[in-house]
Amino acid sequence: MTITVACIGAGNISGRHLNNLREMDDVRIVGVADVALERAQAYATRYGCHAYRDYQEMIEREHPEALWICVPPFVHGEPEAYAVAHKLPFFVEKPLATTWEAAQALSQSVSQSGLITAVGYHWRYLDIVERAQELLQNRPARLALGYWMDSTPPVNWWPKQAQSGGQQVEQTTHIFDLARYLIGDVTTVYGTGSNIDRAAFPDSDIADVSTATLTFRTGAVAQLASTCLLDYPYRIGLHLFGEGLGIELREFRVYIADGPESKQEHLAQGDPFVREARTFLDAVRSGDPSAIRATYAEALKTHRITTLATRSAAEGQALAVEAAQ
Ligand SMILES: NC(=O)c1ccc[n+]([C@@H]2O[C@H](COP(=O)([O-])OP(=O)(O)OC[C@H]3O[C@@H](n4cnc5c(N)ncnc54)[C@H](O)[C@@H]3O)[C@@H](O)[C@H]2O)c1
């Protein structure tokens, strides 16, 4: 049986999702909405569906059975609330919002609705992350070192704190999420960060260098560093260290140091973006969300940590996760 889907946002990441959805035999794309109508029209032509400027009109007319929400961070809130009001299961891209308060305000109605939701933390669907998980079961990570050292993405909202939430919230969130996924609950967060005037980005007010020191309930500790000052994706990944075990996860490869002088490299197999979409759609069909690795509620826990890192940097003090208001 075919499942109908619609997408809000016709930008970079929605193109990737729609390309994958188009290849699925049991999926029919019925609409794309974008405030920039010409973008929605270009995607509608490409994916053989209708274009809308207003996503509410799209949902009312097309009655999709599942919704993809792929808008910039500052736009979150209304589309999700609309999906909840219309009992429409949704897949939403990370981050959940620019601030903690905005996502938290929404989370109660999302969880009360019982809707199937999924968030685009696609690293969780990598087979190399599953391999790391297996290895860490007997030798849990005690130390993690993560980094997102990259260029400044070429979308105008990205370097603006009010529109993206900053690099830790918007981008390094994948690494924060992976650390949580592989280690567990975070108990304290100490963030640092600063910015300088950059001629190429006159509107930038985000920290262009930042760090976060985390402690976990297990006793593990982590240091996650971010910068957007480079010209290309220089280094993105997470190192994990346990007794006699070192793991370096990059997005599509893993290095495992396991035993004296043994270092193996494995390339990821399969597309995690396809797997996350397939898992969400199967859950929508069956009504069983148990295979979804990042639901809205789960993603909210990561958003808590990234937003606390930003707040900690502003306040100049470490913050205990449970005590923080
Ligand atoms: N999972 C990943 O690896 C990954 C990769 C890239 C981007 N993302 C996330 O996806 C989100 C979007 O990023 P992007 O790079 O696609 O941005 P983008 O700027 O390329 O696309 C966003 C689109 O949303 C549209 N839009 C804005 N407000 C809207 C509204 N109210 N209704 C309808 N459309 C609206 C914009 O006009 C734009 O076309 C971000 O949160 C980003 O973090 C995730």
The ligand as an SDF file (V2000), in Angstrom:
LIG
                    3D

 44 48  0  0  0  0  0  0  0  0999 V2000
   20.8200   15.7860    9.0490 N   0  0  0  0  0  0  0  0  0  0  0  0
   21.7370   16.4520    8.3850 C   0  0  0  0  0  0  0  0  0  0  0  0
   22.8540   15.9740    8.1750 O   0  0  0  0  0  0  0  0  0  0  0  0
   21.4110   17.8170    7.8580 C   0  0  0  0  0  0  0  0  0  0  0  0
   22.1390   18.3390    6.7830 C   0  0  0  0  0  0  0  0  0  0  0  0
   21.8030   19.6240    6.3170 C   0  0  0  0  0  0  0  0  0  0  0  0
   20.8120   20.3620    6.9500 C   0  0  0  0  0  0  0  0  0  0  0  0
   20.1500   19.8140    8.0130 N   0  0  0  0  0  0  0  0  0  0  0  0
   19.1410   20.5960    8.7480 C   0  0  0  0  0  0  0  0  0  0  0  0
   18.0290   20.8510    7.9120 O   0  0  0  0  0  0  0  0  0  0  0  0
   17.4910   22.1400    8.2010 C   0  0  0  0  0  0  0  0  0  0  0  0
   17.4040   22.9180    6.8920 C   0  0  0  0  0  0  0  0  0  0  0  0
   18.7220   23.0840    6.3870 O   0  0  0  0  0  0  0  0  0  0  0  0
   18.9640   23.3620    4.8200 P   0  0  0  0  0  0  0  0  0  0  0  0
   20.4450   23.3220    4.6410 O   0  0  0  0  0  0  0  0  0  0  0  0
   18.1200   22.4850    4.0070 O   0  0  0  0  0  0  0  0  0  0  0  0
   18.4620   24.8690    4.7320 O   0  0  0  0  0  0  0  0  0  0  0  0
   18.0060   25.6770    3.4200 P   0  0  0  0  0  0  0  0  0  0  0  0
   18.1050   27.1070    3.7910 O   0  0  0  0  0  0  0  0  0  0  0  0
   18.7680   25.1690    2.2420 O   0  0  0  0  0  0  0  0  0  0  0  0
   16.4850   25.2250    3.2070 O   0  0  0  0  0  0  0  0  0  0  0  0
   15.4640   25.6110    4.0690 C   0  0  0  0  0  0  0  0  0  0  0  0
   14.2460   25.9810    3.2100 C   0  0  0  0  0  0  0  0  0  0  0  0
   13.1450   26.2340    4.1020 O   0  0  0  0  0  0  0  0  0  0  0  0
   12.4120   27.3040    3.5210 C   0  0  0  0  0  0  0  0  0  0  0  0
   11.5320   27.9050    4.5440 N   0  0  0  0  0  0  0  0  0  0  0  0
   11.8380   28.8060    5.4940 C   0  0  0  0  0  0  0  0  0  0  0  0
   10.7440   29.1060    6.2160 N   0  0  0  0  0  0  0  0  0  0  0  0
    9.7280   28.3700    5.7260 C   0  0  0  0  0  0  0  0  0  0  0  0
    8.3480   28.2440    6.0450 C   0  0  0  0  0  0  0  0  0  0  0  0
    7.7990   28.9210    7.0570 N   0  0  0  0  0  0  0  0  0  0  0  0
    7.5740   27.4190    5.2950 N   0  0  0  0  0  0  0  0  0  0  0  0
    8.1180   26.7340    4.2710 C   0  0  0  0  0  0  0  0  0  0  0  0
    9.4170   26.8090    3.9240 N   0  0  0  0  0  0  0  0  0  0  0  0
   10.2170   27.6130    4.6380 C   0  0  0  0  0  0  0  0  0  0  0  0
   13.4600   28.2350    2.9620 C   0  0  0  0  0  0  0  0  0  0  0  0
   12.9200   29.1310    2.0010 O   0  0  0  0  0  0  0  0  0  0  0  0
   14.4550   27.2340    2.3700 C   0  0  0  0  0  0  0  0  0  0  0  0
   14.1750   26.9470    1.0080 O   0  0  0  0  0  0  0  0  0  0  0  0
   18.4160   22.7720    9.2380 C   0  0  0  0  0  0  0  0  0  0  0  0
   17.8690   22.6500   10.5190 O   0  0  0  0  0  0  0  0  0  0  0  0
   19.6880   21.9500    9.1600 C   0  0  0  0  0  0  0  0  0  0  0  0
   20.3470   21.8100   10.3920 O   0  0  0  0  0  0  0  0  0  0  0  0
   20.4180   18.5670    8.4660 C   0  0  0  0  0  0  0  0  0  0  0  0
  1  2  1  0
  2  3  2  0
  2  4  1  0
  4  5  1  0
  4 44  2  0
  5  6  2  0
  6  7  1  0
  7  8  2  0
  8  9  1  0
  8 44  1  0
  9 10  1  0
  9 42  1  0
 10 11  1  0
 11 12  1  0
 11 40  1  0
 12 13  1  0
 13 14  1  0
 14 15  2  0
 14 16  1  0
 14 17  1  0
 17 18  1  0
 18 19  2  0
 18 20  1  0
 18 21  1  0
 21 22  1  0
 22 23  1  0
 23 24  1  0
 23 38  1  0
 24 25  1  0
 25 26  1  0
 25 36  1  0
 26 27  1  0
 26 35  1  0
 27 28  2  0
 28 29  1  0
 29 30  1  0
 29 35  2  0
 30 31  1  0
 30 32  2  0
 32 33  1  0
 33 34  2  0
 34 35  1  0
 36 37  1  0
 36 38  1  0
 38 39  1  0
 40 41  1  0
 40 42  1  0
 42 43  1  0
M  CHG  2   8   1  16  -1
M  END
$$$$
